Amino acid sequence: MNAVLTSFVRALLSQLHIRMLLLTVMPFVLALGLWGLLLWAGLQPLIDALQRGFADYSLFHAAGNLLESFGLGAIKTLLVPLLAMWLLLPFMILTALLLVGLLAMPVIARHLGQRTYAQLAHRHGGSLMGSVWVSLSSFFVFLLVWLITLPLNLIPAFAFVVQPLLWGWLACRVMAYDALADYADADERREILRSRRWPLLMIGVATGVLGAVPGLVWLGGVASVIFFPILAAMSIWLYLLVFVFSGLWFQHYCLAELARHRALSQRIIELNERT
């Protein structure tokens, strides 16, 4: 627990560094341009397709009754636009995740490596393709569970529990790999991910609580539909900021554990040589 708290404090202090604060600018500009084009070309067709699907299968009545049973009957006229926005949200998360993994994590690793962990040797047990594969495969599972539980997100209490857990698992999978990719060899990475599974998941769930915050802007009913472009841009930036902080926290924790692991391994080797 001490290691988790220490790495949290270090991550918080690192986040305040101007270089880390500026680290979201380029991913945000790229994500904003990409999603600006996608929403301009695809949002209305998506809403129209959902509208036809609800009409063809007579889902409006059933959905209206379900919403009224939860005391949410006032938003049934906005059901289709809200559903379209919630369907797009995981792909905004994927965009932020990939951009931070490709653009921000290497900068974070160099920044901390030069300032805090200069004594650690680089053993390059990970790769760019490995990072992309872990991100995409993890996101596929995340998306599947997200879609299955999507209707239940209308219940605020459920959303506050499930979203942090989903985010925690996703952050743990992706950020831990990226944090160790340059410094640990494959065996070291597997050992640390195995032996530190629960502390890493704890960090993931804690950052998952932060990661759930951007999704709350979509719960604004009429306001979230009217201000959709502004809320989309705000959500993307918040996701990027959370991912950068998550990257810093995982980087501090994983590299500190890697240093301890190597020190212990070296002591064991020295003891074996003496005997």
C-alpha positions as CSV (number, residue, x, y, z in Angstrom):
1,M,0.0,0.0,0.0
2,N,2.9,2.4,0.8
3,A,4.3,1.9,-2.7
4,V,0.9,2.7,-4.3
5,L,0.5,5.9,-2.2
6,T,4.1,6.9,-2.9
7,S,3.6,6.5,-6.6
8,F,0.4,8.4,-6.4
9,V,2.1,11.4,-4.8
10,R,4.9,11.2,-7.3
11,A,2.4,11.0,-10.2
12,L,0.5,14.0,-8.9
13,L,3.7,16.1,-8.6
14,S,4.8,15.0,-12.1
15,Q,1.4,15.9,-13.5
16,L,2.0,19.5,-12.4
17,H,5.2,19.7,-14.5
18,I,4.6,22.0,-17.5
19,R,5.8,19.3,-19.9
20,M,3.1,16.9,-18.6
21,L,0.4,19.5,-18.7
22,L,1.2,20.3,-22.4
23,L,1.3,16.6,-23.2
24,T,-2.5,16.5,-23.9
25,V,-2.3,19.3,-26.5
26,M,-1.2,17.3,-29.6
27,P,-3.4,14.2,-28.9
28,F,-6.4,16.6,-28.2
29,V,-5.9,18.5,-31.5
30,L,-5.6,15.2,-33.5
31,A,-8.6,13.6,-31.7
32,L,-10.7,16.8,-32.1
33,G,-10.0,16.9,-35.8
34,L,-10.7,13.2,-36.3
35,W,-14.0,13.3,-34.3
36,G,-15.0,16.5,-35.9
37,L,-15.0,14.9,-39.3
38,L,-16.6,11.7,-38.0
39,L,-19.4,13.5,-36.2
40,W,-20.0,15.8,-39.2
41,A,-20.3,12.8,-41.6
42,G,-21.7,10.1,-39.4
43,L,-23.7,11.3,-36.4
44,Q,-27.0,12.0,-38.2
45,P,-26.9,8.7,-40.2
46,L,-26.3,6.9,-36.9
47,I,-29.3,8.6,-35.3
48,D,-31.4,7.9,-38.4
49,A,-30.4,4.2,-38.4
50,L,-31.3,3.9,-34.7
51,Q,-34.6,5.7,-35.2
52,R,-35.5,3.2,-38.0
53,G,-34.5,0.2,-35.9
54,F,-36.6,1.4,-32.9
55,A,-39.6,2.0,-35.3
56,D,-39.2,-1.3,-37.2
57,Y,-39.1,-3.4,-34.0
58,S,-41.6,-1.3,-32.0
59,L,-39.0,-0.6,-29.3
60,F,-40.2,2.9,-28.5
61,H,-43.1,1.7,-26.4
62,A,-41.1,-0.9,-24.5
63,A,-38.2,1.6,-23.9
64,G,-40.6,4.3,-22.7
65,N,-42.2,1.9,-20.2
66,L,-38.8,0.8,-18.9
67,L,-37.7,4.4,-18.5
68,E,-40.9,5.3,-16.7
69,S,-40.4,2.4,-14.3
70,F,-37.1,4.0,-13.3
71,G,-38.6,7.5,-13.1
72,L,-36.9,8.6,-16.2
73,G,-39.9,9.1,-18.5
74,A,-39.0,12.7,-19.3
75,I,-36.0,11.6,-21.4
76,K,-37.8,9.0,-23.6
77,T,-38.2,11.6,-26.4
78,L,-34.4,12.0,-26.3
79,L,-33.7,8.2,-26.1
80,V,-32.3,7.8,-29.7
81,P,-29.9,10.8,-29.6
82,L,-28.7,9.7,-26.1
83,L,-28.2,6.2,-27.2
84,A,-26.2,7.3,-30.2
85,M,-24.0,9.4,-28.0
86,W,-23.4,6.5,-25.6
87,L,-22.6,4.2,-28.5
88,L,-19.9,6.7,-29.7
89,L,-18.4,7.2,-26.2
90,P,-16.3,3.9,-26.2
91,F,-14.8,4.8,-29.5
92,M,-13.8,8.2,-28.1
93,I,-12.2,6.4,-25.2
94,L,-10.3,4.2,-27.7
95,T,-9.1,7.2,-29.6
96,A,-7.8,8.8,-26.4
97,L,-6.2,5.5,-25.3
98,L,-4.4,4.9,-28.5
99,L,-3.2,8.5,-28.8
100,V,-1.9,8.6,-25.3
101,G,-0.3,5.2,-25.7
102,L,1.4,6.2,-29.0
103,L,2.3,9.8,-28.3
104,A,2.2,10.4,-24.6
105,M,3.6,7.2,-22.9
106,P,7.0,7.4,-24.7
107,V,7.4,11.0,-23.5
108,I,6.3,10.0,-20.0
109,A,8.8,7.2,-20.0
110,R,11.7,9.4,-21.1
111,H,10.7,12.2,-18.7
112,L,10.6,10.0,-15.7
113,G,13.6,7.9,-16.8
114,Q,15.8,11.0,-17.1
115,R,14.6,12.6,-13.9
116,T,13.8,9.8,-11.4
117,Y,14.8,6.4,-12.8
118,A,18.1,7.1,-14.6
119,Q,19.8,4.1,-12.9
120,L,17.4,1.6,-14.6
121,A,18.7,-0.1,-17.7
122,H,16.5,-0.3,-20.8
123,R,15.8,-3.9,-21.7
124,H,13.0,-3.3,-24.2
125,G,10.8,-6.2,-23.5
126,G,7.8,-4.6,-25.1
127,S,7.2,-3.1,-28.5
128,L,4.9,-0.7,-30.4
129,M,2.9,-3.5,-31.9
130,G,2.7,-5.2,-28.6
131,S,1.2,-2.0,-27.1
132,V,-1.3,-1.6,-29.9
133,W,-2.3,-5.3,-29.6
134,V,-2.8,-5.0,-25.8
135,S,-4.8,-1.8,-26.2
136,L,-7.0,-3.1,-29.0
137,S,-7.7,-6.6,-27.4
138,S,-8.4,-5.0,-24.0
139,F,-10.7,-2.5,-25.6
140,F,-12.6,-5.2,-27.4
141,V,-13.4,-6.8,-24.1
142,F,-14.2,-3.4,-22.6
143,L,-16.5,-2.6,-25.5
144,L,-18.3,-5.9,-25.2
145,V,-19.1,-5.5,-21.5
146,W,-19.9,-1.8,-22.1
147,L,-22.5,-2.7,-24.7
148,I,-24.0,-5.4,-22.5
149,T,-24.4,-3.1,-19.6
150,L,-25.3,0.0,-21.6
151,P,-29.0,0.1,-20.7
152,L,-28.2,-0.1,-17.0
153,N,-26.1,3.1,-17.2
154,L,-29.4,4.9,-17.0
155,I,-29.3,4.0,-13.3
156,P,-26.8,6.4,-11.8
157,A,-25.8,4.1,-8.9
158,F,-25.0,1.3,-11.3
159,A,-23.0,3.6,-13.6
160,F,-20.9,4.8,-10.6
161,V,-19.9,1.2,-9.8
162,V,-19.5,-0.5,-13.2
163,Q,-17.7,2.3,-15.1
164,P,-14.9,2.6,-12.5
165,L,-14.4,-1.2,-12.5
166,L,-14.4,-1.3,-16.3
167,W,-11.9,1.6,-16.5
168,G,-9.8,0.0,-13.8
169,W,-9.4,-3.2,-15.7
170,L,-8.7,-1.4,-19.0
171,A,-6.2,1.0,-17.4
172,C,-4.4,-1.9,-15.6
173,R,-4.0,-3.9,-18.7
174,V,-2.9,-1.1,-21.0
175,M,-0.9,1.2,-18.8
176,A,1.1,-1.4,-17.0
177,Y,2.3,-2.9,-20.3
178,D,3.3,0.5,-21.6
179,A,5.0,1.5,-18.3
180,L,7.3,-1.6,-18.5
181,A,7.7,-1.8,-22.3
182,D,11.0,0.0,-22.5
183,Y,12.6,-0.9,-19.2
184,A,11.7,-4.5,-18.4
185,D,12.5,-7.6,-20.4
186,A,9.6,-10.0,-21.2
187,D,10.3,-12.2,-18.1
188,E,10.5,-9.2,-15.8
189,R,7.3,-7.7,-17.2
190,R,5.4,-11.0,-16.7
191,E,6.8,-11.4,-13.1
192,I,5.8,-7.9,-12.1
193,L,2.4,-8.1,-13.6
194,R,1.8,-11.4,-11.9
195,S,3.2,-10.6,-8.4
196,R,1.8,-7.0,-8.3
197,R,-1.6,-7.9,-9.8
198,W,-3.7,-6.5,-7.0
199,P,-1.8,-3.2,-6.4
200,L,-2.0,-2.6,-10.1
201,L,-5.7,-3.3,-10.2
202,M,-6.1,-1.0,-7.2
203,I,-4.4,1.8,-9.1
204,G,-6.5,1.0,-12.1
205,V,-9.8,1.2,-10.2
206,A,-8.7,4.5,-8.6
207,T,-8.0,6.0,-12.0
208,G,-11.2,4.3,-13.2
209,V,-13.1,6.5,-10.8
210,L,-11.4,9.5,-12.5
211,G,-12.1,8.0,-15.9
212,A,-15.8,7.7,-15.2
213,V,-16.1,11.4,-14.6
214,P,-16.0,12.4,-18.3
215,G,-18.8,9.9,-19.0
216,L,-21.0,11.8,-16.5
217,V,-21.3,14.8,-18.8
218,W,-23.5,12.5,-21.1
219,L,-26.1,12.2,-18.3
220,G,-27.4,15.7,-18.8
221,G,-30.6,14.8,-20.7
222,V,-31.7,17.7,-23.0
223,A,-28.5,19.7,-22.3
224,S,-26.2,16.8,-23.3
225,V,-28.0,16.6,-26.7
226,I,-28.1,20.4,-27.3
227,F,-24.4,20.8,-26.4
228,F,-23.2,17.5,-27.8
229,P,-20.2,18.9,-29.8
230,I,-19.0,20.9,-26.9
231,L,-19.5,18.0,-24.5
232,A,-17.7,15.6,-26.9
233,A,-14.7,17.9,-27.1
234,M,-14.7,18.3,-23.3
235,S,-14.9,14.5,-22.8
236,I,-12.0,13.8,-25.1
237,W,-9.8,16.3,-23.3
238,L,-10.8,14.9,-19.9
239,Y,-10.1,11.4,-21.1
240,L,-6.7,12.4,-22.3
241,L,-5.9,14.2,-19.0
242,V,-7.0,11.1,-17.0
243,F,-5.0,8.8,-19.2
244,V,-1.8,10.9,-18.9
245,F,-2.2,10.9,-15.1
246,S,-2.9,7.2,-15.1
247,G,0.2,6.7,-17.2
248,L,2.3,8.7,-14.7
249,W,0.9,6.7,-11.8
250,F,1.5,3.4,-13.4
251,Q,4.9,4.4,-14.6
252,H,6.1,5.5,-11.2
253,Y,4.7,2.4,-9.5
254,C,6.0,-0.1,-12.2
255,L,9.5,1.4,-12.5
256,A,9.9,1.5,-8.7
257,E,8.8,-2.2,-8.5
258,L,11.2,-3.0,-11.3
259,A,14.1,-1.4,-9.5
260,R,13.2,-3.4,-6.4
261,H,12.9,-6.6,-8.4
262,R,16.3,-6.2,-9.9
263,A,17.9,-5.3,-6.6
264,L,16.4,-8.4,-5.0
265,S,17.5,-10.6,-8.0
266,Q,21.0,-9.2,-7.7
267,R,21.2,-9.9,-4.0
268,I,20.0,-13.5,-4.6
269,I,22.8,-13.9,-7.3
270,E,25.4,-12.6,-4.9
271,L,24.3,-14.9,-2.1
272,N,24.4,-17.9,-4.5
273,E,27.9,-17.0,-5.6
274,R,29.1,-16.8,-2.0
275,T,27.7,-20.2,-1.2
